[in-house]
Each structure stands twice: as structure tokens, then as C-alpha cells.
Amino acid sequence: MGGRIRQLHRWTSMIFTLIVVGVFVVQAFTMPPQWVYFLPLPFLFFLMLTGIYMFVSHYRRAARS
């Protein structure tokens, strides 16, 4: 399970980065609508959850040893 979470975290971080770069590119050429700035937020929330899970699971595993 931990490997799948880590892989999901990596792919989500790549998608998140591309969306943020896309927002900056769009912003450079035009004034985008307000909703464009909210596009990265679901991915950021998912990254936060998976990051916290991996952080906590690492220390839980170390405490068991």
C-alpha cells in the first residue's frame, strides 16, 4: 500500500507542477478568470494528505522496530 501511495504522490506532484506552470503561462499572456487560480488546489490537498500519510507511516514503522 505504501508503494502505491508514494507513486500516486509522485504523479500528482507532476500534474500539480504542470498546472501551476500553465497558470503562470496563461497569466503572462492574458488576465485569466478567477477560477483558473483554483485549479491546483484539489491536487495540492491530495499532495498534503499523501505527504502526511507517508511522513506518519515512516515514523510509525521506525517505532515498531
SVG drawing of the C-alpha trace seen along z (x, -y; Angstrom):
<svg xmlns="http://www.w3.org/2000/svg" viewBox="-14 -41 28 45">
<polyline fill="none" stroke="black" stroke-width="0.4" points="0.0,0.0 2.8,-2.4 4.4,-2.0 1.1,-2.8 0.6,-5.9 4.2,-7.1 3.7,-6.5 0.3,-8.4 2.1,-11.2 4.8,-11.4 2.4,-11.5 0.1,-14.0 3.1,-16.3 4.0,-16.2 0.4,-17.1 0.3,-19.8 3.6,-21.3 2.3,-21.4 -0.9,-23.1 0.9,-25.7 3.3,-26.4 0.2,-26.6 -1.4,-29.1 1.7,-31.3 1.9,-31.0 -1.7,-32.0 -1.2,-34.8 1.7,-36.1 -0.4,-36.5 -3.9,-37.4 -5.8,-38.1 -7.4,-34.7 -10.7,-34.3 -10.7,-33.8 -11.4,-30.0 -8.1,-29.4 -6.2,-30.2 -8.2,-27.5 -7.3,-24.7 -4.2,-23.5 -6.0,-23.3 -7.5,-19.8 -4.1,-18.4 -2.4,-20.4 -4.9,-19.0 -4.3,-15.4 -0.5,-16.0 -0.9,-17.2 -2.9,-14.1 -0.5,-11.7 2.5,-13.5 1.2,-13.4 0.4,-9.7 4.0,-8.9 5.5,-11.1 3.5,-9.4 3.9,-5.9 7.6,-6.3 7.8,-7.1 5.2,-4.5 7.4,-1.9 10.5,-3.1 8.8,-3.0 7.8,0.7 11.4,1.7"/>
</svg>
